[in-house]
Amino acid sequence: MFLSHGIHRMKLFIDDIRKCPEGWIVARTVTEAIRLLDLNIVDEVSLDHDICHYNIHSFKTTSCPETFEPVARFIAKAYQPYSLRVIIHTANPDGGRKLLYILTDFRPEVIMYSEEFYENQERS
């Protein structure tokens, strides 16, 4: 949906490896996610926790200490309460709880889904 002055309302899918669902805009990095959140009016966010690195030698992804927690902190500080719906879709239950804890003071409508929610989505 476009608002006056060309501002676009959007659904933001924040995930480093999963295929973006139809109708969503994807952010693959913390920087990209925060930039999109800062520049656009976002109605809904689907947020992953873990960030993986792709090993070009083994053709496999490996976990790393980097996460999307800074995005949750940005949302908690930058958005007005209840102005944004947040879905947590991580396969990491502990990571999901960390995101939920970060968003506690923000108190948006937060929904946690397990990996099964996106099991029909192909990984990109």
N, C-alpha and C positions, 0 to 999 in steps of 0.2 A: 504494500500500500504506500502511495506517495502522499505526503502532506504538502502544505504550502511551502514555497521556497525550495522545492525539490528534495526535501528531507525524506529519506526512505525508512520506513518501519520494517524491521526484519527479524527473522529467527536466526540465531547464531549457533552453529554446531562447532564446538571446540574439541578437537580430537586430532592427534598426530597421525593415526593410521587408518581409522575406520572410514568407509565410504560415507560421504555426506548424504543424508536423506533428501529426497526431492522436496523442494520448497524452502530449503535452508541455505544459508551462506556458511562456508567452512573457514575456520581459522586453524592452522596447523601448528602455530607456535604461540608462546606467551605474548611476545611482542605484537604479533599480528592480531591476536584476540583483543588485547588492550587497546590497540589502535582502532579497531572496528567498534568496540564498545564506546570509545571516547568520541568517535566521529559520527556515529549514527544513533538513531533512536531504535533501541532493541527492545522488542516485546518479550522475547523468550530466548533463553540460553540453555543448550544441552551441553553439559560440562563433564569432561573426562578428568581423571586424576593423573595417571602415570604418563610419562613421555618416554618413548622408546627411541633407540638409535638403530639405524639400519647398518649392518656390517656388510660392506661390499665384498668382502673376502668369503664369508660363509653364507651370504644371501639370507641372513636371518636377522630378526630384530632382537635387541637385548635391552633390558631395562637399565635405567640410569637414575641418578639421584634427583634429576630435574623433574618437576611436576607442574601442574596447572594451578597450584595453590595461589600464586601471585594474582591470577585472574580472579579467583574468589575474593581475595583481599581487595582488589580494585572494585569489584562489584559492591562489596560491603561498604566501602567508603564513598564511592561515586554516585550510587543510585539511591533514589528516595525509596523508603520502604514500600513494599507492595506495588511498585511500578514495573516490576520485572518478574517473570516466572522463570525459575531455574530448575532444570532437570539434571540430576547427577546420574551419569550412565557408566560409571567406571566398573571394571571387573575386579577391582581391588577394594574389598569391603572396608579395610582400615583406612585407605585413602579416601573413600567416600565419606566415612565418618569425620575425617579431618576437614573435608570441604564443608560438610554440614556444620561442624563446630565453628569454622571461620565465618559462615553465613548466619550464625545464631543471632547476633545483634542486629543484623540487617533484616532478618525475618521476612524474606520474600516467600512466595509460595514455592517451597522446595519439594521436589519429588525425587526420590531415589529409585533408580531402576537397576536391576542386575544386568549382567552381560547378556542374559537371555532376551532382554528387551530388544537388543540390536542383533540378535543371532541371524536374522534374515538379511541383514545388511552385509554386503561384501566388503572385505577390507581392501583399501586402495593401495 
